[in-house]
Amino acid sequence: MGWAPVRRVTVRGPSMAPTLADGDVVLAVRLPVRAGHVVLVSWAGRPGQLSVKRAVRAVGDRWHVEGDFAEVSTDSRELGPAAVHAVITHRLRPGRARLRRT
């Protein structure tokens, strides 16, 4: 996949609540990843699907990631380590005029 340095992504689903809500727009930036960052990821077993999760720990060149709302999150606990494409740096909640750092 080709990635621009900054990408706008719309969040769908509740897996990152309360950090992010369904319908939030976030900015994803290609930056070095650290544990605790909210990140844009993909899994080999789900081609074409991107997810927003929290980086927990590095596993080789991939990351163990988890959603903040564990009861409804599909994440590394089920799918294994994920490829991280970008770090989420800001969010814009619908109806609000300003960006907020995540």
Buried (B, 14 or more C-beta within 10 A) or exposed (E): EEEEEEBEBEBEBBBBBEBBBEEBBBBBBBBEBEEEBBBBBBBEEEEEEBBBBBBBEBEEEBBBBBBBBEEEBBBBEEBEBBBBBBBBBBBBBEEEEEBEEB
